[in-house]
Amino acid sequence: MEGPQQQVIALAKKISLDKRHTNFTPQHEARGITSRLFSGWSMAYLSVEDAEPLAQMWVVDGDAAMSCLQQLLPMLDAA
């Protein structure tokens, strides 16, 4: 999620409280970003069969999570 900090925090809290979402775990909280990194993206759904390339995201956080995501971007953009 990207956007103004307070709006992102409020949305993350709302998602975490929603029973339709399980294992919601923010992986990275960036500060001081002046432009959106994913302005052309929308929400997506991955089935369990599609999740293998994202498995590493469950064991990292912070800058390591962002680095992992950036490595996966070409594959995710193609989906």
Backbone as JSON, one array per atom type, in Angstrom:
{
  "sequence": "MEGPQQQVIALAKKISLDKRHTNFTPQHEARGITSRLFSGWSMAYLSVEDAEPLAQMWVVDGDAAMSCLQQLLPMLDAA",
  "N": [[0.85, -1.16, 0.0], [0.47, 2.21, -0.69], [0.77, 5.71, -0.03], [-0.38, 8.67, 1.74], [0.94, 8.72, 5.02], [-0.74, 8.54, 7.41], [-3.18, 7.74, 6.29], [-2.49, 5.29, 5.14], [-1.75, 3.83, 7.42], [-4.23, 3.77, 8.76], [-5.75, 2.3, 6.89], [-4.33, -0.14, 6.87], [-4.81, -0.99, 9.49], [-7.58, -1.33, 9.38], [-7.76, -3.41, 7.47], [-6.39, -5.43, 8.86], [-8.18, -5.98, 10.9], [-10.34, -7.01, 9.61], [-12.15, -9.91, 9.11], [-12.07, -11.35, 6.77], [-9.52, -11.32, 5.87], [-6.53, -13.05, 6.37], [-3.57, -13.7, 8.21], [-2.41, -11.18, 7.75], [0.3, -9.25, 7.38], [2.24, -6.55, 7.54], [5.15, -5.92, 5.65], [7.09, -4.01, 5.27], [7.8, -0.7, 6.19], [8.08, 2.22, 4.81], [9.58, 5.43, 5.04], [9.56, 8.91, 4.29], [9.25, 8.83, 1.53], [8.87, 10.36, -1.56], [7.57, 10.08, -3.96], [5.26, 7.86, -5.53], [5.95, 4.38, -5.81], [4.57, 2.35, -7.05], [2.51, 3.29, -8.77], [0.9, 2.53, -10.91], [-0.3, 0.16, -10.18], [-2.84, -2.16, -9.09], [-4.98, -3.81, -6.71], [-4.51, -7.33, -6.27], [-5.13, -10.86, -6.55], [-3.72, -13.84, -5.43], [-3.61, -17.27, -6.03], [-3.13, -20.28, -4.07], [-1.52, -21.96, -5.59], [-0.06, -20.15, -7.08], [1.6, -18.96, -5.27], [4.21, -19.76, -4.65], [6.59, -18.34, -5.72], [6.48, -16.15, -4.04], [7.08, -17.0, -1.53], [9.4, -16.42, -0.02], [8.89, -13.91, 0.94], [7.52, -14.23, 3.31], [9.38, -14.68, 5.26], [11.04, -12.55, 5.61], [11.6, -9.06, 6.38], [11.28, -5.46, 6.47], [13.95, -3.71, 4.85], [14.93, -5.95, 3.5], [12.6, -7.26, 2.69], [11.59, -5.4, 0.89], [13.61, -5.46, -1.06], [13.35, -8.12, -1.92], [10.77, -8.01, -3.03], [11.22, -6.18, -5.12], [12.84, -7.75, -6.76], [11.0, -9.6, -7.61], [9.23, -8.14, -9.13], [9.25, -8.05, -12.1], [8.06, -10.56, -12.74], [5.6, -10.37, -11.44], [4.4, -8.18, -12.71], [3.84, -9.29, -15.15], [1.77, -10.99, -14.71]],
  "CA": [[0.0, 0.0, 0.0], [1.21, 3.47, -0.74], [-0.03, 6.9, 0.15], [-0.07, 9.44, 2.95], [1.21, 7.82, 6.14], [-1.89, 8.31, 8.29], [-4.19, 6.98, 5.54], [-2.0, 3.91, 5.0], [-1.86, 3.21, 8.75], [-5.65, 3.52, 9.01], [-6.18, 1.21, 6.02], [-3.71, -1.37, 7.35], [-5.54, -1.4, 10.68], [-8.88, -1.8, 8.93], [-7.55, -4.71, 6.84], [-6.01, -6.41, 9.89], [-9.36, -6.3, 11.71], [-11.34, -7.63, 8.73], [-12.05, -11.36, 9.22], [-11.83, -11.95, 5.45], [-8.08, -11.34, 5.64], [-5.8, -13.84, 7.35], [-2.1, -13.55, 8.17], [-2.02, -9.87, 7.22], [1.52, -8.84, 8.05], [3.03, -5.59, 6.78], [6.53, -6.37, 5.52], [8.04, -2.89, 5.21], [7.2, 0.63, 6.36], [9.04, 3.22, 4.33], [9.31, 6.82, 5.43], [10.26, 9.9, 3.48], [9.09, 8.6, 0.1], [8.24, 11.56, -2.14], [6.74, 9.71, -5.1], [4.8, 6.48, -5.46], [6.73, 3.39, -6.54], [3.67, 1.43, -7.74], [1.33, 4.1, -9.09], [0.05, 1.87, -11.9], [-0.76, -1.13, -9.69], [-4.1, -2.28, -8.37], [-4.95, -5.0, -5.87], [-4.58, -8.58, -7.0], [-5.32, -12.06, -5.75], [-2.9, -14.97, -5.85], [-4.06, -18.55, -5.48], [-2.07, -21.02, -3.4], [-0.62, -22.48, -6.62], [0.77, -19.05, -7.57], [2.28, -18.32, -4.15], [5.58, -20.23, -4.45], [7.62, -17.29, -5.86], [6.36, -15.15, -2.97], [7.32, -17.66, -0.24], [10.46, -15.75, 0.73], [8.34, -12.7, 1.56], [7.02, -14.57, 4.64], [10.46, -14.83, 6.23], [11.86, -11.34, 5.66], [10.86, -7.82, 6.57], [12.08, -4.25, 6.29], [14.62, -3.52, 3.57], [15.05, -7.24, 2.83], [11.32, -7.52, 2.04], [11.51, -4.52, -0.27], [14.53, -6.0, -2.05], [12.73, -9.32, -2.45], [9.67, -7.57, -3.88], [11.77, -5.59, -6.34], [13.32, -8.85, -7.6], [9.84, -10.29, -8.14], [8.39, -7.25, -9.92], [9.01, -8.44, -13.49], [7.12, -11.67, -12.81], [4.27, -9.91, -11.01], [3.86, -7.3, -13.74], [3.4, -10.12, -16.28], [0.59, -11.76, -14.33]],
  "C": [[0.89, 1.23, 0.0], [0.24, 4.62, -0.52], [0.4, 7.65, 1.39], [-0.04, 8.52, 4.17], [-0.02, 7.52, 6.98], [-2.98, 7.5, 7.59], [-3.76, 5.52, 5.39], [-2.11, 3.17, 6.33], [-3.31, 2.86, 9.05], [-6.16, 2.35, 8.15], [-5.6, -0.12, 6.48], [-4.43, -1.88, 8.59], [-6.9, -1.97, 10.31], [-8.77, -3.2, 8.31], [-7.25, -5.77, 7.9], [-7.2, -6.84, 10.75], [-10.45, -7.02, 10.91], [-11.14, -9.15, 8.73], [-11.85, -12.05, 7.87], [-10.35, -12.05, 5.13], [-7.4, -12.14, 6.75], [-4.31, -13.62, 7.14], [-1.67, -12.23, 7.53], [-0.85, -9.36, 8.03], [2.27, -7.83, 7.19], [4.51, -5.99, 6.79], [7.54, -5.22, 5.57], [7.27, -1.59, 5.37], [8.26, 1.65, 5.97], [8.61, 4.61, 4.8], [10.09, 7.74, 4.5], [10.18, 9.67, 1.98], [8.34, 9.81, -0.49], [7.41, 11.26, -3.38], [6.4, 8.23, -5.0], [5.68, 5.58, -6.31], [5.84, 2.52, -7.43], [2.39, 2.15, -8.16], [0.39, 3.43, -10.08], [-0.54, 0.55, -11.43], [-2.16, -1.03, -9.08], [-4.0, -3.55, -7.53], [-5.08, -6.23, -6.74], [-4.77, -9.72, -6.02], [-4.43, -13.15, -6.31], [-3.47, -16.23, -5.22], [-2.87, -19.24, -4.83], [-1.05, -21.53, -4.43], [0.36, -21.41, -7.12], [1.72, -18.51, -6.5], [3.76, -18.71, -4.01], [6.64, -19.13, -4.64], [7.59, -16.24, -4.75], [6.71, -15.72, -1.59], [8.37, -16.94, 0.59], [9.94, -14.5, 1.45], [7.84, -12.98, 2.98], [8.12, -14.6, 5.68], [11.38, -13.62, 6.32], [10.97, -10.15, 5.98], [11.79, -6.65, 6.34], [12.7, -4.15, 4.91], [14.76, -4.83, 2.8], [13.75, -7.59, 2.1], [11.17, -6.66, 0.79], [12.42, -5.01, -1.39], [13.95, -7.24, -2.71], [11.6, -8.96, -3.41], [10.2, -7.0, -5.2], [12.31, -6.66, -7.29], [12.16, -9.58, -8.26], [8.99, -9.44, -9.09], [8.2, -7.67, -11.37], [8.01, -9.58, -13.64], [5.7, -11.22, -12.45], [3.64, -9.0, -12.03], [3.3, -8.1, -14.9], [2.11, -10.86, -15.99], [-0.7, -11.02, -14.66]]
}
